[in-house]
Amino acid sequence: MTNQTSSLTQVPGFSAVGVTCGLKVSGNPDLALVLADRPCAAAAVFTTNSFKAAPVLYDMALMERSARALRGVVINAGNANAVTGEQGLRDAEQMARSVESACNLPIDTVFVMSTGVIGDPMPMDKVERGIRLARDLIETEAGRQGQDAAKAIMTTDLVPKEAFEQTTIAGHTVSLGGMAKGSGMIHPNMATMLSVIVTDAAIEAALLKEALKQAVSRSFHRLTVDGDTSTNDTVLLLASGQAGHPSIEPKSPEFETFVRALTQLCTRLAKAIARDGEGATKLVEIVVRRAVSEGEAESAAKTIATSPLVKTALFGNDPNWGRVLAALGRSGVLLYPARVSLRLGDFQLLHNGEPVAFDAVAAHDWLTEADEVKLVVDLDVGQAEAAVWTCDYSYKYIEINAEYHT
Amino acid sequence: MTNQTSSLTQVPGFSAVGVTCGLKVSGNPDLALVLADRPCAAAAVFTTNSFKAAPVLYDMALMERSARALRGVVINAGNANAVTGEQGLRDAEQMARSVESACNLPIDTVFVMSTGVIGDPMPMDKVERGIRLARDLIETEAGRQGQDAAKAIMTTDLVPKEAFEQTTIAGHTVSLGGMAKGSGMIHPNMATMLSVIVTDAAIEAALLKEALKQAVSRSFHRLTVDGDTSTNDTVLLLASGQAGHPSIEPKSPEFETFVRALTQLCTRLAKAIARDGEGATKLVEIVVRRAVSEGEAESAAKTIATSPLVKTALFGNDPNWGRVLAALGRSGVLLYPARVSLRLGDFQLLHNGEPVAFDAVAAHDWLTEADEVKLVVDLDVGQAEAAVWTCDYSYKYIEINAEYHT
């Protein structure tokens, strides 16, 4: 995928590269640079973790100063620059300054993201070399293709994750392209999840922020792999405005159109992350229907999605509705046991609180083959609905996390 | 352990047995009966899950009617009698009636507990045979020894769990004996955890309830294996009053003494459950110190204790303080990163927010050998403290839960 044109560089006016500077022991690409031809409106969503990594603290301050004129983002994998004290803050700032200087950009125009091991000082000599390599490459054909950018931000990810959407605003084609990384420590409210999304839509920074907030709340925030939220999670959205339509107005139909396309893009990236969850054999979509509110539907779905017993049953290809009910029952949402129904794929497991006789062998066989599974919980107490994405828990999850050492 | 005298029957006036009636495929004991010589004051704590199993619903109503005159409890493993509709409620009641009738006890004097598979109808013919076997055995030497009672309530447990404490009240020796089961679906607010505790203390039902509530809040409710809470969890406490001291008064020093002994007993049972957590290689105690409140300390400790990333790191014998901080940081408790310190066993990992150089090889070696690990988090923002018990996540946890089919 990343040897072809990247989803980012399919958006007119953006270039991107990934280079290898020795931050990963594997020798794989480990530093990505994304640049815009012109100043962009920017919006970002950050981790809610109390321990925010240095680049997150840097970016939060940057967004206060400069959300109307960003030119790019530098991202490294291999080192999270988290719990690195004052030196970490200086290093995050230095990464921005180095890119600005190497690429002849004004100060305060570059965003910084890091992912990897926590607590180690950032090897700045390697990072500096990576920035020089990226600068040299990004003006070439490789930069126009976006080569290796999505690969460079991977940690335990098995595959790079990209998505591209187009929509029409005021008769103009608007493109949105995104890449993301993340496969463990993934949970609502941002997890070791980084995503960069670029668009040529014309929209002011304040409204862009509102659009991103709405899209993220129904995509990345509905993603959970293991319930852990990282110190570094960040989603950045850059909008260059060069699609040529008049700037999107608040509460306009054009705003709705843009949010819809953005939500769709973010959902595709979120599902790609769940599918690539550490050790996952299945992408699991949990839908809670007819809840009293969307918040309650989401909360019930997340409780089921984070239950290790549900996730191990799915790994074992066991249609174990008892575990689903046990998780649902502790979620604290309004429900009446005698009204609850459950469906897994095409198998109705429970109807109005009563077990339904189903072909357990066929269900097991279907689960064994399926790489995408949908569980629908019908509460029959209201009108609201929410979907959450997760994956199963396998031996491989334990292996990855017991053997990925500090 | 259960071939010697049970902890329950070390308390004067109680007998107990476990028998085999075919509810478990393994052929191991699967029905336990505990009887008191005289009517007991009773208190119970039940699961908070919205899906309460039939025996839980039966017992909750029973406690409203008859908390001053209980004579015993019947417990089966192999079938949870949960999500079994109206028939399940009739079966739970029938289990109580059968014991009352077989043992010549008044109606509404027997408590019922079940654990095992959810959603299958209770095979009442087997249960009735088990009750007859237990009745025949309990009047013999086996009943005075408590033989096999703690074994009969096991499901995925590897070992039976019992504890015994004595204290002195008004110059009289007071004994407390307990047994418990549980190794998965274990979480605060009761999990597939059953416990029966008996004592010869003299104390009225209302005050006994207060004592149990206090003890459970600092023991069983601070236990988590996998964050799941079951449909059946129940702790029952029976007090016969035959120790001979005057009835314990509210807010008296005797009440404090009794609560202390009861808390100690419950804590020993809770730790035994964590140690026997499905697939566990270690008992993990997480202590959060100097929090602003005991609630916040408990909440922070539980967030760390339920983090799959922390639990897999402990299985991998990796002193991964980054994962501990990431979990702590998302717990939502008041903290300042620069004040947080962490200690794992004798290894100081973090001091006032800064990583401490420690011998990582020695820490790894110690973790590899240890079957009990203590992690201390010092928040330095207040005076409150709480401890939580859990275990690590191993390949075996996945195996047990992926292969224990419905």
Interface residues (C-beta under 8 A of the other chain):
Chain A: T48 N49 S50 F51 A80 A82 V83 G85 V117 I118 G119 G184 M185 H187 N189 D226 G227 D228 T229 S230 T231 T306 S307 P308 L309 T312 A313 F315 G316 D318 P319 N320 W321 G322 R323 L325 A326 A327 L328 G329 R330 L335 P337 L350 G353 E354 P355 A360 Y393 S394 Y395 Y397 I398 E399 N401 A402 E403 H405 T406
Chain B: T48 N49 S50 F51 A80 A82 V83 G85 V117 I118 G119 G184 M185 H187 N189 D226 G227 D228 T229 S230 T231 T306 S307 P308 L309 T312 A313 F315 G316 D318 P319 N320 W321 G322 R323 L325 A326 A327 L328 G329 R330 L335 P337 L350 G353 E354 P355 A360 Y393 S394 Y395 Y397 I398 E399 N401 A402 E403 Y404 H405 T406
